[in-house]
Amino acid sequence: MCGARGETSVPRVPNTTLVPNPVPTPHPEGVSNDEFRAAMSRLAAGVCLITAHEPPLTGDGPRGEDVGMTATAFLSVSLDPPLVLVSLREGSRMDDLLEEQPLWAVSVLADSQVQIAGRFSMKNRISDRLLFQDLPHVRGEVSGALLLTDALATLECRTESRVRAGDHTLVVARVLTSTLPNPDAPPLTYFRGRYRHLA
């Protein structure tokens, strides 16, 4: 709008208070979710495929589907006895399954298996049965779970204890079998939110 002398007039704006960009709300301990994620993303981790087979609904009924999930929060706990731990998001399909199925398995992924890691970490994915269809695998003799034949290492496990930890469940298990199908391949790693190859 132009004024009497041709200058541009600026409409008056009511007094307002500028709101700064929202700051992440810290937990009582002082760290925010974003700060915690950023720090932990700097911790390089190996990548595994956790697998289990649904138990029968009845004593003599048919068994259910094979289930798989990608995990980076997997580690050894003890040598004697041989124990491992995996962290599962509370309420996830794998968490619910391992609450009733004590036997499960781990395939430690090689860097050539990055697509496998990606397909089993997808949300709202298709049936796991179809995801396993074209993957070279064998069925574990002890656990009945699927083991990838090209993995760096495979483990069959039996759950010893489950511990609630915040929004996750920590599953501690005894290792029952261990094999090295492809031990000399380079490992697949996860760092700063991406799958990585070791140089």
N, C-alpha and C positions, 0 to 999 in steps of 0.2 A: 504494500500500500504506500502511496506517495503522499507527502505532506504538502503544505502550502508553498514551500520554497523548493520543492522538487526532491528534497532529501527523502530517503527511505525511512519510514517510521517502523519501529520495532514494537510489536504488541507487548503489553505488559503481562508478565507471567507471575502468578502468585508465588509468594515465598515458599520454597520447597527445600527439603533437606536431602542432600545427595546421599544415597545409600552405597557404601563401598561393596566391592565384590564379596560374596559370602565366603567366610573363612571356614574350612572344615572343622566341625565340632570335635574336639578331642575327647577321648574316653577319660574317665576319672584319673587314669594313670598319666594322662597328658599327651598321648600320641593319637593322631587321627588315623582313620582307615587308609587314607591315601598315603600318609607318611609311612605307615607300616608296610603297605604294598610296595612302595618305592624302594624301601630298604631291603625287603626280602627278595625283590626281583633281581637284586645284585648277587644273590646266592645261586651259583650254577648248580644244576641238578641233573642226574640221569633220568631217563624216561623209561617207564615200564608199562606193560599191558597186564592189568589184573583181570583174571578170568575165574568164573565159577559156573557150576551147572545147577539149575534149580532142582531141588529134591522133589520126589513124588508127593502129590497131595495126600495120598493114602498109602498105607503100607505096601500094597501090591500094585499101586497105580503107575501110570507112565510118568517118566521124569519130564521136567519142563525144558525151557530153552537154555542155551548157552548165553552167558552175559559177560560183557567185557567193558572195561573203562581204562582210560589213560591215567597214569599217576606219576607225579614227580615227587610226592611226599612219601617215599619208600626208603627204608634204611635197615641196616643190620643192628641188632640190639645186643646179642650175646653169642659167644662161640660155644660155650658149654653150659646149658644146652644150646643148640643152634636156634636162635630166635630172630625174627624180623618184625617190622612194624610198618603198617600202612595207615595213612590218615584219610578218612572218607568223609565227605560232606554229609552231615546228619540228614536223614530222610531221603538220601539218594537211593536209586534202585539197588546199587551194590551194597550200600549200608544195610538196607532192609533185607537183602538176600543173605548177607553174611551173618545176620542176626540169627537165622535159622539153618544156614548151611555152614558147618564148621570147616569144610574142606574147600580150598581154593588154590589158585596157582598164579605164578608171576613169569612173564617173559620179558627179559631185559632187552630193550630195543637197540638195534644197530642203526647207524645214521642213514642207511639205505631204506629204513622202515619208517621214515617221517610221515608218509601218507597214512600208515596204520595208526600212528599217534593222532593224526588229525581226524580221522574218521571216527575214532572211539572217544573223542573229546567233544564232538558236536552235540549241541543241545537239540532236543526235539527230533532226534534222528530216527531213521527207519528201524525195523526190527534188527536186533543184533544178529539173528540167524542169517540174514542176508549180508551183513557186514563180514561175517566169517567165511562166507561161501567160497570166495576166490583166494583165500589165504592158505598157504601151505602150513599144515598143522598136524599134530597127533593129539590123541586124547591121553591125558595122564592116567597111568595105571592105578594110582592111589586116590587121586582127587576126582577123577572123571572130568576135570576141566581141560579146556583146550590149551595146548602149548605150541607156540610158533616154532617151526622147524629151522628158521633162519635167524633166530634170536641169538644174542651173545651168550645168554645163560637162561636156564629155566629152573624154577623151584616149585615144588608142591608143598603146601602148607596146611596145618591144622590149627585153628584158632585156640589160643590158650586163655586170652582175656580180652575184654572190651572196656574201654575207658571213655566216658564222655568228657570232651575238652572243648568248651565253648560251643561253636556251631559245627564241630566235627566229632567223629568217633575215631579213637585210636585203637586199631586192632593189632594185638600182639599174637604172633603165631609161631609154632614150632615148624622148622623145615624138615620135611619127611624124605624128599628126594631132591637131587640137584644134578643137572646135566649142562654141558657146554657145547651146544650144537654148532656155534659159529664164533669161537672164542677170540679170534684174531681180528675180527672186523672192528672198525672204529665205532665208538658209542655215539648214540644220539643224546644231545644235551639240551637243556632248556635254560635260557638266560635272558633277562630283561623282557619277558613276555613273548619270546620267540624261540622256536626250535633252532638249534645251532649245530654246526659240524665242527669238530675239532680240526684245527689246521694241521 
